[in-house]
């Protein structure tokens, strides 16, 4: 079974999506190199989803 082929779609409010991005970015700061690429990719995907849906975050997250 190849998990890379499976996708899960989450419906989040703007508030929850922003909090998720903050949590991921905090994890990026604290994680070791083994997980860094994973958290960075996930942060990019969440940020892209927020921007694509037109959510206006209160703070620029980079």
PDBQT receptor file of N, H, CA, C and O in Angstrom, charges set to zero:
ATOM      1  N   UNK A   1       0.847  -1.179   0.000  1.00  0.00    +0.000 N 
ATOM      2  CA  UNK A   1       0.000   0.000   0.000  1.00  0.00    +0.000 C 
ATOM      3  C   UNK A   1       0.887   1.235   0.000  1.00  0.00    +0.000 C 
ATOM      4  O   UNK A   1       1.745   1.388   0.870  1.00  0.00    +0.000 OA
ATOM      5  N   UNK A   2       0.688   2.096  -0.950  1.00  0.00    +0.000 N 
ATOM      6  H   UNK A   2      -0.009   1.972  -1.656  1.00  0.00    +0.000 HD
ATOM      7  CA  UNK A   2       1.473   3.311  -1.073  1.00  0.00    +0.000 C 
ATOM      8  C   UNK A   2       0.660   4.481  -0.536  1.00  0.00    +0.000 C 
ATOM      9  O   UNK A   2      -0.310   4.907  -1.162  1.00  0.00    +0.000 OA
ATOM     10  N   UNK A   3       1.052   4.997   0.615  1.00  0.00    +0.000 N 
ATOM     11  H   UNK A   3       1.840   4.651   1.123  1.00  0.00    +0.000 HD
ATOM     12  CA  UNK A   3       0.306   6.090   1.233  1.00  0.00    +0.000 C 
ATOM     13  C   UNK A   3       0.463   7.400   0.482  1.00  0.00    +0.000 C 
ATOM     14  O   UNK A   3      -0.352   8.306   0.657  1.00  0.00    +0.000 OA
ATOM     15  N   UNK A   4       1.483   7.522  -0.344  1.00  0.00    +0.000 N 
ATOM     16  H   UNK A   4       2.145   6.786  -0.486  1.00  0.00    +0.000 HD
ATOM     17  CA  UNK A   4       1.670   8.755  -1.101  1.00  0.00    +0.000 C 
ATOM     18  C   UNK A   4       0.555   8.990  -2.109  1.00  0.00    +0.000 C 
ATOM     19  O   UNK A   4       0.343  10.122  -2.543  1.00  0.00    +0.000 OA
ATOM     20  N   UNK A   5      -0.151   7.947  -2.483  1.00  0.00    +0.000 N 
ATOM     21  H   UNK A   5       0.021   7.027  -2.130  1.00  0.00    +0.000 HD
ATOM     22  CA  UNK A   5      -1.234   8.074  -3.447  1.00  0.00    +0.000 C 
ATOM     23  C   UNK A   5      -2.561   8.439  -2.792  1.00  0.00    +0.000 C 
ATOM     24  O   UNK A   5      -3.515   8.784  -3.490  1.00  0.00    +0.000 OA
ATOM     25  N   UNK A   6      -2.636   8.370  -1.490  1.00  0.00    +0.000 N 
ATOM     26  H   UNK A   6      -1.861   8.090  -0.924  1.00  0.00    +0.000 HD
ATOM     27  CA  UNK A   6      -3.882   8.659  -0.781  1.00  0.00    +0.000 C 
ATOM     28  C   UNK A   6      -3.898  10.113  -0.357  1.00  0.00    +0.000 C 
ATOM     29  O   UNK A   6      -2.879  10.655   0.071  1.00  0.00    +0.000 OA
ATOM     30  N   UNK A   7      -5.052  10.739  -0.474  1.00  0.00    +0.000 N 
ATOM     31  H   UNK A   7      -5.879  10.299  -0.821  1.00  0.00    +0.000 HD
ATOM     32  CA  UNK A   7      -5.189  12.131  -0.066  1.00  0.00    +0.000 C 
ATOM     33  C   UNK A   7      -6.360  12.260   0.890  1.00  0.00    +0.000 C 
ATOM     34  O   UNK A   7      -7.381  11.585   0.759  1.00  0.00    +0.000 OA
ATOM     35  N   UNK A   8      -6.179  13.139   1.845  1.00  0.00    +0.000 N 
ATOM     36  H   UNK A   8      -5.349  13.686   1.952  1.00  0.00    +0.000 HD
ATOM     37  CA  UNK A   8      -7.235  13.459   2.795  1.00  0.00    +0.000 C 
ATOM     38  C   UNK A   8      -7.493  14.953   2.680  1.00  0.00    +0.000 C 
ATOM     39  O   UNK A   8      -6.556  15.752   2.673  1.00  0.00    +0.000 OA
ATOM     40  N   UNK A   9      -8.753  15.327   2.591  1.00  0.00    +0.000 N 
ATOM     41  H   UNK A   9      -9.514  14.678   2.596  1.00  0.00    +0.000 HD
ATOM     42  CA  UNK A   9      -9.110  16.729   2.493  1.00  0.00    +0.000 C 
ATOM     43  C   UNK A   9      -9.762  17.161   3.797  1.00  0.00    +0.000 C 
ATOM     44  O   UNK A   9     -10.706  16.532   4.275  1.00  0.00    +0.000 OA
ATOM     45  N   UNK A  10      -9.244  18.242   4.364  1.00  0.00    +0.000 N 
ATOM     46  H   UNK A  10      -8.477  18.753   3.976  1.00  0.00    +0.000 HD
ATOM     47  CA  UNK A  10      -9.795  18.791   5.599  1.00  0.00    +0.000 C 
ATOM     48  C   UNK A  10     -10.492  20.109   5.303  1.00  0.00    +0.000 C 
ATOM     49  O   UNK A  10      -9.990  20.917   4.523  1.00  0.00    +0.000 OA
ATOM     50  N   UNK A  11     -11.626  20.325   5.911  1.00  0.00    +0.000 N 
ATOM     51  H   UNK A  11     -12.035  19.668   6.545  1.00  0.00    +0.000 HD
ATOM     52  CA  UNK A  11     -12.290  21.617   5.818  1.00  0.00    +0.000 C 
ATOM     53  C   UNK A  11     -12.064  22.333   7.132  1.00  0.00    +0.000 C 
ATOM     54  O   UNK A  11     -12.502  21.872   8.186  1.00  0.00    +0.000 OA
ATOM     55  N   UNK A  12     -11.373  23.472   7.065  1.00  0.00    +0.000 N 
ATOM     56  H   UNK A  12     -11.017  23.846   6.208  1.00  0.00    +0.000 HD
ATOM     57  CA  UNK A  12     -11.030  24.233   8.262  1.00  0.00    +0.000 C 
ATOM     58  C   UNK A  12     -11.521  25.663   8.119  1.00  0.00    +0.000 C 
ATOM     59  O   UNK A  12     -11.579  26.211   7.018  1.00  0.00    +0.000 OA
ATOM     60  N   UNK A  13     -11.866  26.247   9.234  1.00  0.00    +0.000 N 
ATOM     61  H   UNK A  13     -11.818  25.801  10.129  1.00  0.00    +0.000 HD
ATOM     62  CA  UNK A  13     -12.182  27.669   9.233  1.00  0.00    +0.000 C 
ATOM     63  C   UNK A  13     -10.887  28.455   9.059  1.00  0.00    +0.000 C 
ATOM     64  O   UNK A  13      -9.797  27.903   9.212  1.00  0.00    +0.000 OA
ATOM     65  N   UNK A  14     -11.005  29.731   8.742  1.00  0.00    +0.000 N 
ATOM     66  H   UNK A  14     -11.890  30.180   8.618  1.00  0.00    +0.000 HD
ATOM     67  CA  UNK A  14      -9.815  30.582   8.616  1.00  0.00    +0.000 C 
ATOM     68  C   UNK A  14      -9.011  30.555   9.908  1.00  0.00    +0.000 C 
ATOM     69  O   UNK A  14      -7.784  30.455   9.884  1.00  0.00    +0.000 OA
ATOM     70  N   UNK A  15      -9.698  30.642  11.015  1.00  0.00    +0.000 N 
ATOM     71  H   UNK A  15     -10.695  30.723  11.035  1.00  0.00    +0.000 HD
ATOM     72  CA  UNK A  15      -9.034  30.641  12.324  1.00  0.00    +0.000 C 
ATOM     73  C   UNK A  15      -8.259  29.341  12.541  1.00  0.00    +0.000 C 
ATOM     74  O   UNK A  15      -7.092  29.369  12.931  1.00  0.00    +0.000 OA
ATOM     75  N   UNK A  16      -8.902  28.215  12.289  1.00  0.00    +0.000 N 
ATOM     76  H   UNK A  16      -9.850  28.192  11.972  1.00  0.00    +0.000 HD
ATOM     77  CA  UNK A  16      -8.247  26.921  12.494  1.00  0.00    +0.000 C 
ATOM     78  C   UNK A  16      -7.078  26.712  11.530  1.00  0.00    +0.000 C 
ATOM     79  O   UNK A  16      -6.042  26.174  11.921  1.00  0.00    +0.000 OA
ATOM     80  N   UNK A  17      -7.237  27.132  10.283  1.00  0.00    +0.000 N 
ATOM     81  H   UNK A  17      -8.079  27.569   9.966  1.00  0.00    +0.000 HD
ATOM     82  CA  UNK A  17      -6.147  26.992   9.314  1.00  0.00    +0.000 C 
ATOM     83  C   UNK A  17      -4.946  27.833   9.725  1.00  0.00    +0.000 C 
ATOM     84  O   UNK A  17      -3.803  27.398   9.587  1.00  0.00    +0.000 OA
ATOM     85  N   UNK A  18      -5.200  29.028  10.225  1.00  0.00    +0.000 N 
ATOM     86  H   UNK A  18      -6.129  29.382  10.338  1.00  0.00    +0.000 HD
ATOM     87  CA  UNK A  18      -4.117  29.897  10.684  1.00  0.00    +0.000 C 
ATOM     88  C   UNK A  18      -3.426  29.297  11.897  1.00  0.00    +0.000 C 
ATOM     89  O   UNK A  18      -2.198  29.326  11.987  1.00  0.00    +0.000 OA
ATOM     90  N   UNK A  19      -4.198  28.752  12.831  1.00  0.00    +0.000 N 
ATOM     91  H   UNK A  19      -5.195  28.728  12.758  1.00  0.00    +0.000 HD
ATOM     92  CA  UNK A  19      -3.597  28.104  14.001  1.00  0.00    +0.000 C 
ATOM     93  C   UNK A  19      -2.788  26.874  13.603  1.00  0.00    +0.000 C 
ATOM     94  O   UNK A  19      -1.724  26.618  14.166  1.00  0.00    +0.000 OA
ATOM     95  N   UNK A  20      -3.287  26.123  12.643  1.00  0.00    +0.000 N 
ATOM     96  H   UNK A  20      -4.151  26.331  12.186  1.00  0.00    +0.000 HD
ATOM     97  CA  UNK A  20      -2.545  24.960  12.160  1.00  0.00    +0.000 C 
ATOM     98  C   UNK A  20      -1.210  25.393  11.562  1.00  0.00    +0.000 C 
ATOM     99  O   UNK A  20      -0.184  24.758  11.802  1.00  0.00    +0.000 OA
ATOM    100  N   UNK A  21      -1.224  26.465  10.789  1.00  0.00    +0.000 N 
ATOM    101  H   UNK A  21      -2.058  26.981  10.594  1.00  0.00    +0.000 HD
ATOM    102  CA  UNK A  21       0.018  26.967  10.208  1.00  0.00    +0.000 C 
ATOM    103  C   UNK A  21       0.995  27.406  11.295  1.00  0.00    +0.000 C 
ATOM    104  O   UNK A  21       2.194  27.147  11.189  1.00  0.00    +0.000 OA
ATOM    105  N   UNK A  22       0.506  28.058  12.321  1.00  0.00    +0.000 N 
ATOM    106  H   UNK A  22      -0.468  28.269  12.408  1.00  0.00    +0.000 HD
ATOM    107  CA  UNK A  22       1.362  28.475  13.440  1.00  0.00    +0.000 C 
ATOM    108  C   UNK A  22       1.968  27.252  14.126  1.00  0.00    +0.000 C 
ATOM    109  O   UNK A  22       3.161  27.240  14.428  1.00  0.00    +0.000 OA
ATOM    110  N   UNK A  23       1.157  26.229  14.373  1.00  0.00    +0.000 N 
ATOM    111  H   UNK A  23       0.188  26.240  14.128  1.00  0.00    +0.000 HD
ATOM    112  CA  UNK A  23       1.669  25.005  15.000  1.00  0.00    +0.000 C 
ATOM    113  C   UNK A  23       2.747  24.341  14.148  1.00  0.00    +0.000 C 
ATOM    114  O   UNK A  23       3.768  23.887  14.663  1.00  0.00    +0.000 OA
ATOM    115  N   UNK A  24       2.511  24.290  12.856  1.00  0.00    +0.000 N 
ATOM    116  H   UNK A  24       1.681  24.658  12.437  1.00  0.00    +0.000 HD
ATOM    117  CA  UNK A  24       3.494  23.679  11.956  1.00  0.00    +0.000 C 
ATOM    118  C   UNK A  24       4.788  24.482  11.965  1.00  0.00    +0.000 C 
ATOM    119  O   UNK A  24       5.878  23.910  11.997  1.00  0.00    +0.000 OA
ATOM    120  N   UNK A  25       4.669  25.805  11.936  1.00  0.00    +0.000 N 
ATOM    121  H   UNK A  25       3.784  26.270  11.910  1.00  0.00    +0.000 HD
ATOM    122  CA  UNK A  25       5.872  26.638  11.934  1.00  0.00    +0.000 C 
ATOM    123  C   UNK A  25       6.631  26.523  13.250  1.00  0.00    +0.000 C 
ATOM    124  O   UNK A  25       7.861  26.561  13.256  1.00  0.00    +0.000 OA
ATOM    125  N   UNK A  26       5.927  26.384  14.348  1.00  0.00    +0.000 N 
ATOM    126  H   UNK A  26       4.928  26.353  14.343  1.00  0.00    +0.000 HD
ATOM    127  CA  UNK A  26       6.600  26.153  15.632  1.00  0.00    +0.000 C 
ATOM    128  C   UNK A  26       7.332  24.818  15.618  1.00  0.00    +0.000 C 
ATOM    129  O   UNK A  26       8.442  24.706  16.138  1.00  0.00    +0.000 OA
ATOM    130  N   UNK A  27       6.718  23.821  15.029  1.00  0.00    +0.000 N 
ATOM    131  H   UNK A  27       5.816  23.912  14.606  1.00  0.00    +0.000 HD
ATOM    132  CA  UNK A  27       7.355  22.509  14.925  1.00  0.00    +0.000 C 
ATOM    133  C   UNK A  27       8.609  22.596  14.054  1.00  0.00    +0.000 C 
ATOM    134  O   UNK A  27       9.615  21.944  14.336  1.00  0.00    +0.000 OA
ATOM    135  N   UNK A  28       8.542  23.398  13.005  1.00  0.00    +0.000 N 
ATOM    136  H   UNK A  28       7.725  23.928  12.776  1.00  0.00    +0.000 HD
ATOM    137  CA  UNK A  28       9.709  23.602  12.139  1.00  0.00    +0.000 C 
ATOM    138  C   UNK A  28      10.891  24.161  12.920  1.00  0.00    +0.000 C 
ATOM    139  O   UNK A  28      12.037  23.781  12.682  1.00  0.00    +0.000 OA
ATOM    140  N   UNK A  29      10.608  25.060  13.846  1.00  0.00    +0.000 N 
ATOM    141  H   UNK A  29       9.677  25.370  14.039  1.00  0.00    +0.000 HD
ATOM    142  CA  UNK A  29      11.670  25.672  14.651  1.00  0.00    +0.000 C 
ATOM    143  C   UNK A  29      12.294  24.666  15.612  1.00  0.00    +0.000 C 
ATOM    144  O   UNK A  29      13.489  24.733  15.898  1.00  0.00    +0.000 OA
ATOM    145  N   UNK A  30      11.488  23.739  16.108  1.00  0.00    +0.000 N 
ATOM    146  H   UNK A  30      10.517  23.685  15.876  1.00  0.00    +0.000 HD
ATOM    147  CA  UNK A  30      11.926  22.829  17.169  1.00  0.00    +0.000 C 
ATOM    148  C   UNK A  30      12.350  21.446  16.684  1.00  0.00    +0.000 C 
ATOM    149  O   UNK A  30      12.917  20.671  17.455  1.00  0.00    +0.000 OA
ATOM    150  N   UNK A  31      12.091  21.133  15.443  1.00  0.00    +0.000 N 
ATOM    151  H   UNK A  31      11.630  21.762  14.817  1.00  0.00    +0.000 HD
ATOM    152  CA  UNK A  31      12.319  19.773  14.961  1.00  0.00    +0.000 C 
ATOM    153  C   UNK A  31      13.778  19.532  14.589  1.00  0.00    +0.000 C 
ATOM    154  O   UNK A  31      14.538  20.464  14.327  1.00  0.00    +0.000 OA
ATOM    155  N   UNK A  32      14.139  18.269  14.575  1.00  0.00    +0.000 N 
ATOM    156  H   UNK A  32      13.521  17.512  14.787  1.00  0.00    +0.000 HD
ATOM    157  CA  UNK A  32      15.482  17.941  14.106  1.00  0.00    +0.000 C 
ATOM    158  C   UNK A  32      15.463  17.836  12.578  1.00  0.00    +0.000 C 
ATOM    159  O   UNK A  32      14.399  17.876  11.960  1.00  0.00    +0.000 OA
ATOM    160  N   UNK A  33      16.619  17.705  11.993  1.00  0.00    +0.000 N 
ATOM    161  H   UNK A  33      17.483  17.673  12.495  1.00  0.00    +0.000 HD
ATOM    162  CA  UNK A  33      16.751  17.702  10.530  1.00  0.00    +0.000 C 
ATOM    163  C   UNK A  33      15.974  16.576   9.855  1.00  0.00    +0.000 C 
ATOM    164  O   UNK A  33      15.570  16.714   8.700  1.00  0.00    +0.000 OA
ATOM    165  N   UNK A  34      15.764  15.484  10.544  1.00  0.00    +0.000 N 
ATOM    166  H   UNK A  34      16.093  15.372  11.482  1.00  0.00    +0.000 HD
ATOM    167  CA  UNK A  34      15.065  14.348   9.953  1.00  0.00    +0.000 C 
ATOM    168  C   UNK A  34      13.663  14.734   9.488  1.00  0.00    +0.000 C 
ATOM    169  O   UNK A  34      13.218  14.293   8.429  1.00  0.00    +0.000 OA
ATOM    170  N   UNK A  35      12.967  15.554  10.274  1.00  0.00    +0.000 N 
ATOM    171  H   UNK A  35      13.329  15.913  11.135  1.00  0.00    +0.000 HD
ATOM    172  CA  UNK A  35      11.584  15.923   9.987  1.00  0.00    +0.000 C 
ATOM    173  C   UNK A  35      11.447  17.295   9.341  1.00  0.00    +0.000 C 
ATOM    174  O   UNK A  35      10.339  17.694   8.982  1.00  0.00    +0.000 OA
ATOM    175  N   UNK A  36      12.537  18.018   9.187  1.00  0.00    +0.000 N 
ATOM    176  H   UNK A  36      13.437  17.693   9.479  1.00  0.00    +0.000 HD
ATOM    177  CA  UNK A  36      12.464  19.401   8.712  1.00  0.00    +0.000 C 
ATOM    178  C   UNK A  36      11.800  19.514   7.334  1.00  0.00    +0.000 C 
ATOM    179  O   UNK A  36      10.941  20.374   7.139  1.00  0.00    +0.000 OA
ATOM    180  N   UNK A  37      12.176  18.675   6.393  1.00  0.00    +0.000 N 
ATOM    181  H   UNK A  37      12.873  17.977   6.552  1.00  0.00    +0.000 HD
ATOM    182  CA  UNK A  37      11.601  18.733   5.044  1.00  0.00    +0.000 C 
ATOM    183  C   UNK A  37      10.095  18.455   5.070  1.00  0.00    +0.000 C 
ATOM    184  O   UNK A  37       9.331  19.078   4.333  1.00  0.00    +0.000 OA
ATOM    185  N   UNK A  38       9.678  17.522   5.916  1.00  0.00    +0.000 N 
ATOM    186  H   UNK A  38      10.299  17.015   6.514  1.00  0.00    +0.000 HD
ATOM    187  CA  UNK A  38       8.250  17.191   6.029  1.00  0.00    +0.000 C 
ATOM    188  C   UNK A  38       7.449  18.395   6.521  1.00  0.00    +0.000 C 
ATOM    189  O   UNK A  38       6.447  18.769   5.911  1.00  0.00    +0.000 OA
ATOM    190  N   UNK A  39       7.895  19.005   7.632  1.00  0.00    +0.000 N 
ATOM    191  H   UNK A  39       8.709  18.701   8.127  1.00  0.00    +0.000 HD
ATOM    192  CA  UNK A  39       7.169  20.137   8.201  1.00  0.00    +0.000 C 
ATOM    193  C   UNK A  39       7.200  21.344   7.271  1.00  0.00    +0.000 C 
ATOM    194  O   UNK A  39       6.228  22.095   7.197  1.00  0.00    +0.000 OA
ATOM    195  N   UNK A  40       8.302  21.535   6.567  1.00  0.00    +0.000 N 
ATOM    196  H   UNK A  40       9.092  20.925   6.626  1.00  0.00    +0.000 HD
ATOM    197  CA  UNK A  40       8.411  22.652   5.624  1.00  0.00    +0.000 C 
ATOM    198  C   UNK A  40       7.425  22.471   4.476  1.00  0.00    +0.000 C 
ATOM    199  O   UNK A  40       6.753  23.422   4.078  1.00  0.00    +0.000 OA
ATOM    200  N   UNK A  41       7.338  21.255   3.944  1.00  0.00    +0.000 N 
ATOM    201  H   UNK A  41       7.884  20.482   4.268  1.00  0.00    +0.000 HD
ATOM    202  CA  UNK A  41       6.391  20.966   2.862  1.00  0.00    +0.000 C 
ATOM    203  C   UNK A  41       4.951  21.152   3.333  1.00  0.00    +0.000 C 
ATOM    204  O   UNK A  41       4.121  21.713   2.617  1.00  0.00    +0.000 OA
ATOM    205  N   UNK A  42       4.664  20.678   4.539  1.00  0.00    +0.000 N 
ATOM    206  H   UNK A  42       5.337  20.223   5.121  1.00  0.00    +0.000 HD
ATOM    207  CA  UNK A  42       3.316  20.813   5.079  1.00  0.00    +0.000 C 
ATOM    208  C   UNK A  42       2.950  22.281   5.299  1.00  0.00    +0.000 C 
ATOM    209  O   UNK A  42       1.827  22.691   5.007  1.00  0.00    +0.000 OA
ATOM    210  N   UNK A  43       3.890  23.071   5.812  1.00  0.00    +0.000 N 
ATOM    211  H   UNK A  43       4.802  22.738   6.049  1.00  0.00    +0.000 HD
ATOM    212  CA  UNK A  43       3.654  24.505   6.003  1.00  0.00    +0.000 C 
ATOM    213  C   UNK A  43       3.367  25.177   4.666  1.00  0.00    +0.000 C 
ATOM    214  O   UNK A  43       2.477  26.022   4.567  1.00  0.00    +0.000 OA
ATOM    215  N   UNK A  44       4.116  24.802   3.647  1.00  0.00    +0.000 N 
ATOM    216  H   UNK A  44       4.839  24.116   3.727  1.00  0.00    +0.000 HD
ATOM    217  CA  UNK A  44       3.900  25.378   2.318  1.00  0.00    +0.000 C 
ATOM    218  C   UNK A  44       2.501  25.033   1.797  1.00  0.00    +0.000 C 
ATOM    219  O   UNK A  44       1.814  25.889   1.240  1.00  0.00    +0.000 OA
ATOM    220  N   UNK A  45       2.088  23.791   1.978  1.00  0.00    +0.000 N 
ATOM    221  H   UNK A  45       2.646  23.095   2.431  1.00  0.00    +0.000 HD
ATOM    222  CA  UNK A  45       0.774  23.367   1.497  1.00  0.00    +0.000 C 
ATOM    223  C   UNK A  45      -0.348  24.100   2.226  1.00  0.00    +0.000 C 
ATOM    224  O   UNK A  45      -1.320  24.524   1.600  1.00  0.00    +0.000 OA
ATOM    225  N   UNK A  46      -0.223  24.250   3.539  1.00  0.00    +0.000 N 
ATOM    226  H   UNK A  46       0.567  23.905   4.048  1.00  0.00    +0.000 HD
ATOM    227  CA  UNK A  46      -1.258  24.945   4.314  1.00  0.00    +0.000 C 
ATOM    228  C   UNK A  46      -1.294  26.415   3.921  1.00  0.00    +0.000 C 
ATOM    229  O   UNK A  46      -2.371  26.973   3.712  1.00  0.00    +0.000 OA
ATOM    230  N   UNK A  47      -0.124  27.052   3.816  1.00  0.00    +0.000 N 
ATOM    231  H   UNK A  47       0.751  26.599   3.985  1.00  0.00    +0.000 HD
ATOM    232  CA  UNK A  47      -0.058  28.463   3.428  1.00  0.00    +0.000 C 
ATOM    233  C   UNK A  47      -0.674  28.660   2.043  1.00  0.00    +0.000 C 
ATOM    234  O   UNK A  47      -1.426  29.611   1.826  1.00  0.00    +0.000 OA
ATOM    235  N   UNK A  48      -0.361  27.771   1.115  1.00  0.00    +0.000 N 
ATOM    236  H   UNK A  48       0.250  26.999   1.292  1.00  0.00    +0.000 HD
ATOM    237  CA  UNK A  48      -0.907  27.855  -0.240  1.00  0.00    +0.000 C 
ATOM    238  C   UNK A  48      -2.432  27.706  -0.213  1.00  0.00    +0.000 C 
ATOM    239  O   UNK A  48      -3.137  28.423  -0.923  1.00  0.00    +0.000 OA
ATOM    240  N   UNK A  49      -2.932  26.796   0.586  1.00  0.00    +0.000 N 
ATOM    241  H   UNK A  49      -2.360  26.213   1.163  1.00  0.00    +0.000 HD
ATOM    242  CA  UNK A  49      -4.382  26.598   0.690  1.00  0.00    +0.000 C 
ATOM    243  C   UNK A  49      -5.067  27.833   1.262  1.00  0.00    +0.000 C 
ATOM    244  O   UNK A  49      -6.136  28.228   0.798  1.00  0.00    +0.000 OA
ATOM    245  N   UNK A  50      -4.448  28.439   2.273  1.00  0.00    +0.000 N 
ATOM    246  H   UNK A  50      -3.579  28.118   2.650  1.00  0.00    +0.000 HD
ATOM    247  CA  UNK A  50      -5.006  29.656   2.868  1.00  0.00    +0.000 C 
ATOM    248  C   UNK A  50      -5.061  30.759   1.818  1.00  0.00    +0.000 C 
ATOM    249  O   UNK A  50      -6.082  31.432   1.676  1.00  0.00    +0.000 OA
ATOM    250  N   UNK A  51      -3.979  30.945   1.090  1.00  0.00    +0.000 N 
ATOM    251  H   UNK A  51      -3.149  30.399   1.206  1.00  0.00    +0.000 HD
ATOM    252  CA  UNK A  51      -3.927  31.992   0.066  1.00  0.00    +0.000 C 
ATOM    253  C   UNK A  51      -4.900  31.708  -1.070  1.00  0.00    +0.000 C 
ATOM    254  O   UNK A  51      -5.554  32.624  -1.570  1.00  0.00    +0.000 OA
ATOM    255  N   UNK A  52      -5.000  30.457  -1.480  1.00  0.00    +0.000 N 
ATOM    256  H   UNK A  52      -4.469  29.714  -1.074  1.00  0.00    +0.000 HD
ATOM    257  CA  UNK A  52      -5.867  30.079  -2.595  1.00  0.00    +0.000 C 
ATOM    258  C   UNK A  52      -7.341  30.309  -2.273  1.00  0.00    +0.000 C 
ATOM    259  O   UNK A  52      -8.119  30.673  -3.155  1.00  0.00    +0.000 OA
ATOM    260  N   UNK A  53      -7.721  30.104  -1.037  1.00  0.00    +0.000 N 
ATOM    261  H   UNK A  53      -7.089  29.808  -0.321  1.00  0.00    +0.000 HD
ATOM    262  CA  UNK A  53      -9.125  30.270  -0.665  1.00  0.00    +0.000 C 
ATOM    263  C   UNK A  53      -9.464  31.708  -0.321  1.00  0.00    +0.000 C 
ATOM    264  O   UNK A  53     -10.623  32.029  -0.061  1.00  0.00    +0.000 OA
ATOM    265  N   UNK A  54      -8.462  32.579  -0.318  1.00  0.00    +0.000 N 
ATOM    266  H   UNK A  54      -7.520  32.319  -0.529  1.00  0.00    +0.000 HD
ATOM    267  CA  UNK A  54      -8.722  33.984  -0.061  1.00  0.00    +0.000 C 
ATOM    268  C   UNK A  54      -8.723  34.356   1.400  1.00  0.00    +0.000 C 
ATOM    269  O   UNK A  54      -9.082  35.481   1.747  1.00  0.00    +0.000 OA
ATOM    270  N   UNK A  55      -8.327  33.434   2.274  1.00  0.00    +0.000 N 
ATOM    271  H   UNK A  55      -8.034  32.520   1.992  1.00  0.00    +0.000 HD
ATOM    272  CA  UNK A  55      -8.235  33.785   3.685  1.00  0.00    +0.000 C 
ATOM    273  C   UNK A  55      -7.217  34.898   3.853  1.00  0.00    +0.000 C 
ATOM    274  O   UNK A  55      -6.152  34.867   3.237  1.00  0.00    +0.000 OA
ATOM    275  N   UNK A  56      -7.531  35.855   4.660  1.00  0.00    +0.000 N 
ATOM    276  H   UNK A  56      -8.397  35.881   5.159  1.00  0.00    +0.000 HD
ATOM    277  CA  UNK A  56      -6.612  36.948   4.955  1.00  0.00    +0.000 C 
ATOM    278  C   UNK A  56      -6.061  36.737   6.356  1.00  0.00    +0.000 C 
ATOM    279  O   UNK A  56      -6.757  36.974   7.343  1.00  0.00    +0.000 OA
ATOM    280  N   UNK A  57      -4.830  36.298   6.443  1.00  0.00    +0.000 N 
ATOM    281  H   UNK A  57      -4.264  36.105   5.641  1.00  0.00    +0.000 HD
ATOM    282  CA  UNK A  57      -4.225  36.098   7.756  1.00  0.00    +0.000 C 
ATOM    283  C   UNK A  57      -3.817  37.439   8.331  1.00  0.00    +0.000 C 
ATOM    284  O   UNK A  57      -3.471  38.366   7.598  1.00  0.00    +0.000 OA
ATOM    285  N   UNK A  58      -3.862  37.533   9.648  1.00  0.00    +0.000 N 
ATOM    286  H   UNK A  58      -4.143  36.780  10.243  1.00  0.00    +0.000 HD
ATOM    287  CA  UNK A  58      -3.550  38.783  10.319  1.00  0.00    +0.000 C 
ATOM    288  C   UNK A  58      -2.062  39.097  10.280  1.00  0.00    +0.000 C 
ATOM    289  O   UNK A  58      -1.661  40.248  10.450  1.00  0.00    +0.000 OA
ATOM    290  N   UNK A  59      -1.265  38.099  10.061  1.00  0.00    +0.000 N 
ATOM    291  H   UNK A  59      -1.591  37.164   9.923  1.00  0.00    +0.000 HD
ATOM    292  CA  UNK A  59       0.177  38.252  10.102  1.00  0.00    +0.000 C 
ATOM    293  C   UNK A  59       0.768  37.479   8.932  1.00  0.00    +0.000 C 
ATOM    294  O   UNK A  59       0.277  36.407   8.577  1.00  0.00    +0.000 OA
ATOM    295  N   UNK A  60       1.800  38.011   8.346  1.00  0.00    +0.000 N 
ATOM    296  H   UNK A  60       2.199  38.882   8.635  1.00  0.00    +0.000 HD
ATOM    297  CA  UNK A  60       2.462  37.308   7.239  1.00  0.00    +0.000 C 
ATOM    298  C   UNK A  60       3.313  36.188   7.813  1.00  0.00    +0.000 C 
ATOM    299  O   UNK A  60       4.222  36.439   8.605  1.00  0.00    +0.000 OA
ATOM    300  N   UNK A  61       3.026  34.952   7.419  1.00  0.00    +0.000 N 
ATOM    301  H   UNK A  61       2.288  34.747   6.776  1.00  0.00    +0.000 HD
ATOM    302  CA  UNK A  61       3.769  33.796   7.923  1.00  0.00    +0.000 C 
ATOM    303  C   UNK A  61       4.718  33.323   6.847  1.00  0.00    +0.000 C 
ATOM    304  O   UNK A  61       4.285  32.933   5.763  1.00  0.00    +0.000 OA
ATOM    305  N   UNK A  62       5.993  33.352   7.128  1.00  0.00    +0.000 N 
ATOM    306  H   UNK A  62       6.346  33.669   8.009  1.00  0.00    +0.000 HD
ATOM    307  CA  UNK A  62       6.986  32.917   6.144  1.00  0.00    +0.000 C 
ATOM    308  C   UNK A  62       7.891  31.888   6.713  1.00  0.00    +0.000 C 
ATOM    309  O   UNK A  62       8.790  31.407   6.024  1.00  0.00    +0.000 OA
TER     310      UNK A  62
